[in-house]
Amino acid sequence: MKQKLTLLKKRVSVVLNDENEKKGIFQIIKESIIFWIVKKEFPFFYFGKFLYRKNVGNYKDYLSSKEVDKITLSKNLHLYQYASLLRNKLTFAIFMERNNMPVPLMVSYNFKHHFFLGSKVYNVATIDDLYKYFNDLFVQTSNTKVFVKAIAEMGGVGSYLITKDNLKQELDKYGAYILANDCIHQELIIQHDLINTIYEGSVNSIRFDTYRDKNGTTHILCAYMRFGRGGSVLDNSTSGGFWVGIDIEKGQLKGKSYQFMQHGGKRLDRHPDSKVIFDGYEIPYFKEACEVVMKCVTHIPDRIIGWDIAISKNGPVVIEGNDNNSLLGPDLVYQGLLKHPLAKEIMEEA
């Protein structure tokens, strides 16, 4: 209860300081009570999804936490054999490489102190050992940068950029975590110049949410692009980044950005670092990205998946797939996922 009150206090603070035009106080109270009754839960999501803003009329079309759980925890929509491939970044990388999908090349990986590079196993016990290991890796592979990701974590937790030029400083920060956890080490994606123009500090990925209907046909429910900011190497929304909806027919960014409430919930019409305006910005290789996503579902046919796709200089690259994504992103981008033509079937199948 204490945690819920703290969360509510934070959300109330964001609501009170929200620069966007809000509904009247009595309308907000009335709608939050109705949301509470209809959804049968305390209306955290009414505030967490900014349904108090004046431009939101269909507030009951947004998912409640119970409806999200019904989808993400459904044993009909998510089978273990597919979910396990998605959640384990090591098996996902090996599986997708084996099926010739465009993924970042996995250079090496580690199970805590045991590091695997090529056919050799190294015992890396200290930060000094780790420094030598990565130095040798850079020499052997001709890479100067690798991206380290914890195998079982989500939301950017345990994700670090390790570079040859700043190796000592980076290992002083992240080395202890790497040695205490299981991680994969992948080549860095060389992002397309048109995406770098918006923000070059991180690999800015497109999130595609796919659904395989009861007849086995795959649909893209919605798509949006996530961006880092302020020097962050991560684009994850949970790490302070934000996302912008995509017009799937045109392959262009549309409207303003979205951001989690705990990070301020601001809506921006341009990137705060580069000042590039979002609306109408054309995404290179977007059609090809859609085709890659459809092919991904052929290889891992879980029924609802959130795919993260980067746009490199040479086309789309598959970063990962998520069977347990929060659905907050598509709910906001679609402006109420329950009004989607497939929503009724999804809830019936869940």
Backbone hydrogen bonds in HBPLUS format (Angstrom, degrees):
<---DONOR---> <-ACCEPTOR-->    atom                        ^
c    i                          cat <-CA-CA->   ^        H-A-AA   ^      H-
h    n   atom  resd res      DA  || num        DHA   H-A  angle D-A-AA Bond
n    s   type  num  typ     dist DA aas  dist angle  dist       angle   num
A0005-LEU N   A0001-MET O   2.93 MM   4  6.22 153.5  2.00 150.4 157.6     1
A0006-THR N   A0002-LYS O   2.98 MM   4  6.23 152.2  2.06 145.2 152.7     2
A0007-LEU N   A0003-GLN O   2.95 MM   4  6.19 158.4  1.99 147.3 153.2     3
A0008-LEU N   A0004-LYS O   2.82 MM   4  6.01 155.5  1.88 145.1 152.5     4
A0009-LYS N   A0005-LEU O   2.87 MM   4  6.03 154.4  1.93 143.7 150.6     5
A0010-LYS N   A0006-THR O   3.03 MM   4  6.31 154.2  2.10 145.7 152.1     6
A0011-ARG N   A0007-LEU O   2.97 MM   4  6.25 157.6  2.02 147.7 154.0     7
A0012-VAL N   A0008-LEU O   2.83 MM   4  6.06 155.8  1.89 151.8 158.6     8
A0013-SER N   A0009-LYS O   3.02 MM   4  6.22 153.4  2.09 142.7 149.7     9
A0014-VAL N   A0010-LYS O   3.03 MM   4  6.39 153.3  2.10 146.9 153.6    10
A0015-VAL N   A0011-ARG O   2.90 MM   4  6.14 161.7  1.93 150.2 155.5    11
A0016-LEU N   A0012-VAL O   2.90 MM   4  6.11 165.3  1.92 153.8 156.9    12
A0017-ASN N   A0013-SER O   3.09 MM   4  6.23 144.6  2.22 140.9 150.0    13
A0018-ASP N   A0014-VAL O   2.87 MM   4  5.71 103.4  2.47 141.0 157.7    14
A0018-ASP N   A0015-VAL O   3.27 MM   3  5.11 162.5  2.31 101.1 106.1    15
A0054-LYS N   A0021-GLU O   2.95 MM  33  5.75 174.7  1.95 138.3 140.1    16
A0023-LYS N   A0052-TYR O   2.97 MM  29  5.86 165.0  1.99 172.4 169.0    17
A0027-GLN N   A0024-GLY O   3.04 MM   3  5.25 119.0  2.43 101.9 117.2    18
A0028-ILE N   A0024-GLY O   2.91 MM   4  6.22 158.2  1.96 158.5 165.5    19
A0029-ILE N   A0025-ILE O   2.98 MM   4  6.22 162.2  2.02 148.1 152.5    20
A0030-LYS N   A0026-PHE O   2.93 MM   4  6.05 161.5  1.96 142.4 148.1    21
A0031-GLU N   A0027-GLN O   2.83 MM   4  5.97 170.7  1.84 154.0 156.6    22
A0032-SER N   A0028-ILE O   2.92 MM   4  5.98 161.0  1.95 149.6 155.2    23
A0033-ILE N   A0029-ILE O   3.08 MM   4  6.22 151.2  2.17 144.5 151.6    24
A0034-ILE N   A0030-LYS O   2.99 MM   4  6.29 159.4  2.03 149.4 155.5    25
A0035-PHE N   A0031-GLU O   2.76 MM   4  5.95 161.7  1.80 152.2 157.6    26
A0036-TRP N   A0032-SER O   2.95 MM   4  6.05 151.1  2.04 136.0 143.9    27
A0037-ILE N   A0033-ILE O   2.92 MM   4  6.25 154.0  1.99 148.2 154.8    28
A0038-VAL N   A0034-ILE O   2.76 MM   4  5.94 176.9  1.76 163.3 164.1    29
A0039-LYS N   A0035-PHE O   2.86 MM   4  5.69 162.7  1.89 145.5 151.4    30
A0040-LYS N   A0036-TRP O   2.87 MM   4  5.42 120.1  2.24 126.4 139.7    31
A0041-GLU N   A0036-TRP O   3.29 MM   5  5.21 137.2  2.48 129.3 139.9    32
A0044-PHE N   A0042-PHE O   2.76 MM   2  5.81 142.1  1.90 104.7  97.0    33
A0046-TYR N   A0043-PRO O   3.19 MM   3  5.10 132.2  2.43  93.0 105.7    34
A0048-GLY N   A0044-PHE O   2.71 MM   4  5.86 164.6  1.73 151.5 156.6    35
A0049-LYS N   A0045-PHE O   2.93 MM   4  5.51 142.7  2.07 133.3 137.3    36
A0051-LEU N   A0046-TYR O   2.95 MM   5  5.32 148.9  2.05 160.4 169.8    37
A0050-PHE N   A0047-PHE O   2.99 MM   3  4.99 161.8  2.03 110.4 112.6    38
A0053-ARG N   A0050-PHE O   3.20 MM   3  5.81 168.5  2.21 115.6 118.4    39
A0056-VAL N   A0053-ARG O   3.13 MM   3  5.84 168.2  2.15 125.3 127.6    40
A0061-ASP N   A0058-ASN O   2.93 MM   3  5.66 165.7  1.95 126.1 130.9    41
A0062-TYR N   A0059-TYR O   3.41 MM   3  5.81 166.6  2.43 109.2 112.1    42
A0338-LEU N   A0061-ASP O   2.91 MM 277  4.77 151.5  2.00 168.7 159.8    43
A0068-VAL N   A0064-SER O   2.95 MM   4  6.23 153.8  2.02 149.8 157.3    44
A0069-ASP N   A0065-SER O   2.92 MM   4  6.11 163.3  1.94 146.1 150.5    45
A0070-LYS N   A0066-LYS O   2.90 MM   4  6.08 148.6  2.00 140.1 149.1    46
A0071-ILE N   A0067-GLU O   3.22 MM   4  6.46 146.8  2.33 139.7 146.6    47
A0071-ILE N   A0068-VAL O   3.10 MM   3  5.30 124.2  2.43 100.1 113.4    48
A0072-THR N   A0068-VAL O   2.87 MM   4  6.13 175.4  1.87 165.9 165.2    49
A0073-LEU N   A0069-ASP O   2.86 MM   4  5.49 151.1  1.94 143.1 148.9    50
A0074-SER N   A0071-ILE O   3.37 MM   3  5.32 160.3  2.41 101.0 106.7    51
A0078-HIS N   A0074-SER O   3.04 MM   4  6.00 137.4  2.23 134.4 145.8    52
A0303-ARG N   A0077-LEU O   3.09 MM 226  5.03 140.5  2.25 154.7 160.9    53
A0082-TYR N   A0079-LEU O   3.05 MM   3  5.59 139.7  2.22 113.4 124.1    54
A0083-ALA N   A0079-LEU O   2.88 MM   4  6.04 173.1  1.88 162.9 165.2    55
A0084-SER N   A0080-TYR O   2.82 MM   4  5.75 161.3  1.85 155.3 158.4    56
A0085-LEU N   A0082-TYR O   3.14 MM   3  5.27 125.8  2.44  98.6 112.0    57
A0086-LEU N   A0082-TYR O   3.19 MM   4  6.53 148.1  2.29 146.3 155.1    58
A0087-ARG N   A0083-ALA O   2.91 MM   4  6.10 158.7  1.95 154.9 160.1    59
A0088-ASN N   A0084-SER O   3.38 MM   4  6.18 155.0  2.45 137.3 141.8    60
A0092-PHE N   A0088-ASN O   2.92 MM   4  6.07 159.7  1.97 157.4 164.3    61
A0089-LYS N   A0151-ILE O   3.11 MM  62  4.80 177.9  2.11 138.2 137.6    62
A0093-ALA N   A0089-LYS O   3.04 MM   4  6.00 159.0  2.09 133.9 139.3    63
A0094-ILE N   A0090-LEU O   3.04 MM   4  6.31 167.2  2.06 155.0 158.1    64
A0095-PHE N   A0091-THR O   2.83 MM   4  5.86 164.1  1.86 148.2 153.5    65
A0096-MET N   A0092-PHE O   2.92 MM   4  6.01 167.4  1.94 152.7 156.2    66
A0097-GLU N   A0093-ALA O   3.00 MM   4  6.04 157.3  2.06 144.4 151.2    67
A0098-ARG N   A0094-ILE O   2.96 MM   4  6.10 159.3  2.00 147.1 152.9    68
A0099-ASN N   A0095-PHE O   3.14 MM   4  6.38 137.2  2.33 138.4 149.4    69
A0101-MET N   A0096-MET O   2.96 MM   5  5.30 169.2  1.98 160.3 156.7    70
A0100-ASN N   A0097-GLU O   2.98 MM   3  5.08 155.7  2.04 112.2 113.3    71
A0318-VAL N   A0102-PRO O   2.62 MM 216  5.89 164.4  1.64 171.5 169.2    72
A0187-GLU N   A0105-LEU O   2.85 MM  82  5.48 161.5  1.88 158.8 164.4    73
A0107-VAL N   A0185-HIS O   2.74 MM  78  5.67 142.1  1.88 149.5 162.2    74
A0108-SER N   A0185-HIS O   3.30 MM  77  5.23 159.4  2.34 137.2 142.6    75
A0185-HIS N   A0108-SER O   2.83 MM  77  5.23 152.2  1.90 160.1 150.9    76
A0109-TYR N   A0116-PHE O   3.21 MM   7  5.44 150.4  2.30 139.5 148.3    77
A0116-PHE N   A0109-TYR O   2.77 MM   7  5.44 173.3  1.78 173.0 173.5    78
A0110-ASN N   A0183-CYS O   2.83 MM  73  5.37 161.6  1.87 154.7 158.4    79
A0183-CYS N   A0110-ASN O   2.93 MM  73  5.37 143.7  2.06 140.7 152.4    80
A0111-PHE N   A0114-HIS O   2.82 MM   3  5.23 154.9  1.88 157.8 162.1    81
A0114-HIS N   A0111-PHE O   3.10 MM   3  5.23 167.1  2.11 128.6 126.4    82
A0112-LYS N   A0181-ASN O   3.01 MM  69  4.79 139.1  2.18 118.5 124.0    83
A0124-VAL N   A0113-HIS O   2.76 MM  11  4.96 172.6  1.76 158.0 157.7    84
A0115-PHE N   A0122-TYR O   2.83 MM   7  4.99 170.2  1.84 151.9 155.1    85
A0122-TYR N   A0115-PHE O   2.74 MM   7  4.99 163.8  1.77 149.2 154.9    86
A0117-LEU N   A0120-LYS O   3.08 MM   3  5.51 157.3  2.13 152.0 158.5    87
A0120-LYS N   A0117-LEU O   3.07 MM   3  5.51 158.4  2.12 134.8 134.3    88
A0130-LEU N   A0126-THR O   2.92 MM   4  6.23 150.9  2.00 143.9 152.6    89
A0131-TYR N   A0127-ILE O   2.83 MM   4  6.10 151.2  1.92 147.5 155.1    90
A0132-LYS N   A0128-ASP O   3.08 MM   4  6.38 157.7  2.14 147.8 152.7    91
A0133-TYR N   A0129-ASP O   2.86 MM   4  6.12 154.1  1.92 146.4 154.5    92
A0134-PHE N   A0130-LEU O   2.98 MM   4  6.24 170.2  1.99 157.3 157.3    93
A0135-ASN N   A0131-TYR O   3.03 MM   4  6.14 153.1  2.10 142.7 151.0    94
A0136-ASP N   A0132-LYS O   2.91 MM   4  6.09 163.1  1.94 151.7 155.6    95
A0137-LEU N   A0133-TYR O   2.84 MM   4  6.10 151.3  1.93 145.8 155.1    96
A0138-PHE N   A0134-PHE O   2.91 MM   4  6.10 160.3  1.95 148.8 152.4    97
A0139-VAL N   A0135-ASN O   3.15 MM   4  6.45 149.7  2.25 143.0 151.1    98
A0140-GLN N   A0136-ASP O   2.85 MM   4  6.07 168.1  1.86 157.4 160.3    99
A0141-THR N   A0137-LEU O   2.93 MM   4  5.95 158.1  1.98 153.9 158.8   100
A0142-SER N   A0138-PHE O   3.01 MM   4  5.42 125.9  2.31 129.9 139.5   101
A0164-LYS N   A0144-THR O   2.76 MM  20  5.10 157.8  1.81 157.2 154.4   102
A0146-VAL N   A0162-ILE O   2.88 MM  16  5.37 158.5  1.93 156.2 163.5   103
A0162-ILE N   A0146-VAL O   2.89 MM  16  5.37 176.3  1.89 175.3 174.0   104
A0147-PHE N   A0186-GLN O   2.77 MM  39  5.20 165.8  1.79 153.4 157.4   105
A0186-GLN N   A0147-PHE O   2.92 MM  39  5.20 170.1  1.93 146.0 145.2   106
A0148-VAL N   A0160-TYR O   2.78 MM  12  5.11 166.3  1.80 166.0 163.7   107
A0160-TYR N   A0148-VAL O   2.81 MM  12  5.11 155.7  1.87 144.2 152.4   108
A0149-LYS N   A0184-ILE O   2.95 MM  35  5.44 158.8  2.00 152.8 159.4   109
A0184-ILE N   A0149-LYS O   2.90 MM  35  5.44 157.1  1.95 151.1 154.7   110
A0150-ALA N   A0158-GLY O   2.96 MM   8  4.96 131.1  2.21 117.8 131.9   111
A0151-ILE N   A0182-ASP O   2.84 MM  31  5.76 167.3  1.85 140.5 144.3   112
A0157-VAL N   A0154-MET O   3.22 MM   3  5.79 167.6  2.23 120.0 122.5   113
A0170-GLU N   A0166-ASN O   3.03 MM   4  6.18 166.0  2.05 161.3 165.9   114
A0171-LEU N   A0167-LEU O   2.92 MM   4  6.04 159.7  1.96 154.7 160.0   115
A0172-ASP N   A0168-LYS O   2.94 MM   4  6.11 145.3  2.06 145.9 155.7   116
A0173-LYS N   A0169-GLN O   3.24 MM   4  6.52 139.2  2.41 137.2 146.9   117
A0173-LYS N   A0170-GLU O   3.16 MM   3  5.16 127.1  2.45  92.5 105.8   118
A0174-TYR N   A0170-GLU O   2.79 MM   4  5.98 170.7  1.80 156.0 158.8   119
A0175-GLY N   A0171-LEU O   2.76 MM   4  4.24 141.9  1.90 114.5 123.0   120
A0177-TYR N   A0174-TYR O   3.11 MM   3  5.45 119.7  2.49 105.7 120.0   121
A0178-ILE N   A0174-TYR O   3.08 MM   4  6.40 164.3  2.11 159.0 163.5   122
A0179-LEU N   A0175-GLY O   3.00 MM   4  6.23 164.0  2.02 157.6 161.2   123
A0180-ALA N   A0176-ALA O   3.12 MM   4  6.20 132.2  2.36 135.9 147.7   124
A0180-ALA N   A0177-TYR O   3.10 MM   3  5.15 132.8  2.33  97.6 110.8   125
A0181-ASN N   A0178-ILE O   3.30 MM   3  5.33 162.5  2.33 103.4 108.5   126
A0313-LYS N   A0190-ILE O   3.12 MM 123  6.38 137.3  2.31 167.4 163.3   127
A0192-HIS N   A0311-ILE O   2.92 MM 119  5.89 165.1  1.94 146.7 142.4   128
A0195-ILE N   A0192-HIS O   3.00 MM   3  5.43 138.7  2.18 109.6 121.0   129
A0196-ASN N   A0192-HIS O   2.95 MM   4  6.30 157.6  2.00 153.0 160.5   130
A0197-THR N   A0193-ASP O   2.89 MM   4  6.11 138.8  2.06 144.0 154.5   131
A0198-ILE N   A0195-ILE O   3.03 MM   3  5.42 135.5  2.24 105.0 116.0   132
A0199-TYR N   A0195-ILE O   3.15 MM   4  6.57 166.7  2.17 156.2 156.8   133
A0226-ARG N   A0205-SER O   2.87 MM  21  5.57 173.3  1.88 163.1 163.8   134
A0206-ILE N   A0309-ILE O   2.69 MM 103  5.03 172.1  1.70 147.0 147.0   135
A0309-ILE N   A0206-ILE O   2.84 MM 103  5.03 163.9  1.86 145.3 150.5   136
A0207-ARG N   A0224-TYR O   2.73 MM  17  5.44 163.6  1.76 172.9 176.0   137
A0224-TYR N   A0207-ARG O   3.11 MM  17  5.44 149.8  2.21 139.3 148.6   138
A0208-PHE N   A0307-TRP O   2.86 MM  99  5.05 156.5  1.91 145.5 152.2   139
A0307-TRP N   A0208-PHE O   2.71 MM  99  5.05 161.0  1.74 158.9 157.6   140
A0209-ASP N   A0222-CYS O   3.14 MM  13  5.72 171.5  2.15 164.1 164.8   141
A0221-LEU N   A0209-ASP O   2.69 MM  12  5.49 145.8  1.81 157.6 169.3   142
A0210-THR N   A0305-ILE O   2.87 MM  95  5.39 162.9  1.90 159.9 163.1   143
A0305-ILE N   A0210-THR O   3.16 MM  95  5.39 150.8  2.24 133.9 142.2   144
A0211-TYR N   A0219-HIS O   2.84 MM   8  5.21 151.4  1.93 148.5 156.6   145
A0219-HIS N   A0211-TYR O   2.80 MM   8  5.21 151.8  1.88 141.8 151.4   146
A0212-ARG N   A0303-ARG O   2.75 MM  91  4.63 147.9  1.85 129.3 139.1   147
A0213-ASP N   A0217-THR O   2.87 MM   4  5.46 161.3  1.90 156.1 152.5   148
A0216-GLY N   A0213-ASP O   2.89 MM   3  5.30 165.2  1.92 118.4 122.1   149
A0246-ILE N   A0223-ALA O   3.02 MM  23  5.53 140.7  2.17 153.6 141.5   150
A0225-MET N   A0244-VAL O   2.79 MM  19  5.27 159.4  1.83 153.2 153.1   151
A0244-VAL N   A0225-MET O   2.79 MM  19  5.27 150.9  1.87 144.8 154.1   152
A0227-PHE N   A0242-PHE O   2.87 MM  15  5.65 162.6  1.90 164.9 169.0   153
A0242-PHE N   A0227-PHE O   3.23 MM  15  5.65 155.2  2.29 148.3 155.5   154
A0232-SER N   A0229-ARG O   3.09 MM   3  5.62 169.5  2.10 123.9 126.3   155
A0239-SER N   A0236-ASN O   3.03 MM   3  5.23 149.1  2.13 102.2 111.9   156
A0241-GLY N   A0236-ASN O   3.11 MM   5  5.47 153.3  2.18 146.6 140.1   157
A0240-GLY N   A0237-SER O   3.21 MM   3  5.36 161.8  2.24 109.2 110.5   158
A0243-TRP N   A0258-TYR O   2.96 MM  15  5.30 156.3  2.02 142.4 150.2   159
A0258-TYR N   A0243-TRP O   2.68 MM  15  5.30 146.1  1.79 152.4 164.2   160
A0254-LYS N   A0245-GLY O   2.91 MM   9  5.53 150.5  1.99 145.6 143.3   161
A0247-ASP N   A0252-GLN O   2.76 MM   5  5.35 165.2  1.78 167.9 168.0   162
A0251-GLY N   A0247-ASP O   2.67 MM   4  5.56 142.1  1.81 156.8 169.4   163
A0283-ILE N   A0251-GLY O   2.96 MM  32  5.82 176.3  1.96 168.4 167.4   164
A0253-LEU N   A0281-TYR O   2.88 MM  28  5.24 159.1  1.93 144.7 147.9   165
A0280-GLY N   A0253-LEU O   2.78 MM  27  5.40 159.1  1.83 148.3 145.2   166
A0257-SER N   A0268-LEU O   2.81 MM  11  5.10 154.6  1.87 139.8 147.6   167
A0263-HIS N   A0260-PHE O   3.03 MM   3  5.51 153.0  2.11 111.1 119.6   168
A0265-GLY N   A0260-PHE O   3.10 MM   5  5.14 135.6  2.31 140.8 129.4   169
A0264-GLY N   A0261-MET O   2.92 MM   3  5.04 164.7  1.94 113.8 115.9   170
A0278-PHE N   A0269-ASP O   3.04 MM   9  5.95 164.7  2.06 141.1 145.2   171
A0271-HIS N   A0276-VAL O   2.94 MM   5  5.47 152.4  2.02 143.2 146.6   172
A0275-LYS N   A0271-HIS O   2.78 MM   4  4.85 142.0  1.92 138.4 147.2   173
A0281-TYR N   A0278-PHE O   2.90 MM   3  5.53 162.6  1.93 149.1 148.5   174
A0289-ALA N   A0285-TYR O   2.91 MM   4  6.13 144.3  2.04 143.3 153.7   175
A0289-ALA N   A0286-PHE O   3.04 MM   3  4.89 117.0  2.45  91.1 107.2   176
A0290-CYS N   A0286-PHE O   2.98 MM   4  6.35 153.5  2.05 153.1 159.1   177
A0291-GLU N   A0287-LYS O   3.09 MM   4  6.44 153.1  2.17 145.4 152.7   178
A0292-VAL N   A0288-GLU O   2.92 MM   4  6.20 152.6  2.00 147.1 154.4   179
A0293-VAL N   A0289-ALA O   3.00 MM   4  6.24 157.9  2.05 149.6 155.1   180
A0294-MET N   A0290-CYS O   3.12 MM   4  6.40 159.1  2.17 148.1 152.9   181
A0295-LYS N   A0291-GLU O   3.11 MM   4  6.35 150.3  2.20 142.6 150.7   182
A0296-CYS N   A0292-VAL O   2.82 MM   4  6.13 145.5  1.94 146.7 157.3   183
A0297-VAL N   A0293-VAL O   3.14 MM   4  6.50 152.9  2.22 151.0 156.1   184
A0298-THR N   A0295-LYS O   3.07 MM   3  5.04 125.3  2.38  94.1 108.7   185
A0299-HIS N   A0295-LYS O   3.25 MM   4  6.67 146.0  2.37 145.0 153.0   186
A0299-HIS N   A0296-CYS O   3.03 MM   3  5.23 122.0  2.38  98.7 112.7   187
A0300-ILE N   A0296-CYS O   2.86 MM   4  6.18 154.8  1.92 152.6 160.9   188
A0306-GLY N   A0322-ASN O   2.81 MM  16  4.88 162.1  1.84 140.2 146.2   189
A0322-ASN N   A0306-GLY O   2.82 MM  16  4.88 135.8  2.01 125.7 139.9   190
A0308-ASP N   A0320-GLU O   2.87 MM  12  5.40 170.6  1.87 163.6 163.0   191
A0319-ILE N   A0308-ASP O   2.85 MM  11  5.43 163.9  1.88 162.0 164.3   192
A0310-ALA N   A0317-VAL O   2.81 MM   7  5.07 156.5  1.87 157.3 156.8   193
A0317-VAL N   A0310-ALA O   2.80 MM   7  5.07 152.0  1.87 145.0 148.6   194
A0312-SER N   A0315-GLY O   2.83 MM   3  5.11 154.8  1.89 144.1 141.4   195
A0315-GLY N   A0312-SER O   3.31 MM   3  5.11 164.0  2.34  99.4 104.1   196
A0331-ASP N   A0327-LEU O   3.11 MM   4  6.05 149.3  2.21 137.3 146.3   197
A0332-LEU N   A0328-LEU O   3.05 MM   4  6.26 156.0  2.10 152.8 157.1   198
A0333-VAL N   A0329-GLY O   2.94 MM   4  6.14 170.2  1.95 159.2 162.5   199
A0334-TYR N   A0330-PRO O   2.83 MM   4  5.69 161.4  1.86 142.2 147.7   200
A0336-GLY N   A0331-ASP O   2.87 MM   5  5.12 168.8  1.88 156.9 160.3   201
A0335-GLN N   A0332-LEU O   3.10 MM   3  4.79 141.0  2.26  91.8 103.4   202
A0339-LYS N   A0336-GLY O   3.09 MM   3  5.91 168.7  2.10 123.3 126.8   203
A0340-HIS N   A0337-LEU O   3.02 MM   3  5.37 162.7  2.05 112.2 117.2   204
A0343-ALA N   A0340-HIS O   2.92 MM   3  5.12 162.3  1.95 115.5 121.5   205
A0346-ILE N   A0342-LEU O   2.97 MM   4  6.21 163.9  1.99 157.0 162.2   206
A0347-MET N   A0343-ALA O   2.96 MM   4  6.20 167.8  1.97 158.4 160.1   207
A0348-GLU N   A0344-LYS O   3.03 MM   4  6.22 147.8  2.14 142.8 152.1   208
A0349-GLU N   A0345-GLU O   2.81 MM   4  6.00 149.3  1.90 152.6 161.3   209
A0350-ALA N   A0346-ILE O   2.89 MM   4  5.99 132.2  2.12 144.3 157.2   210
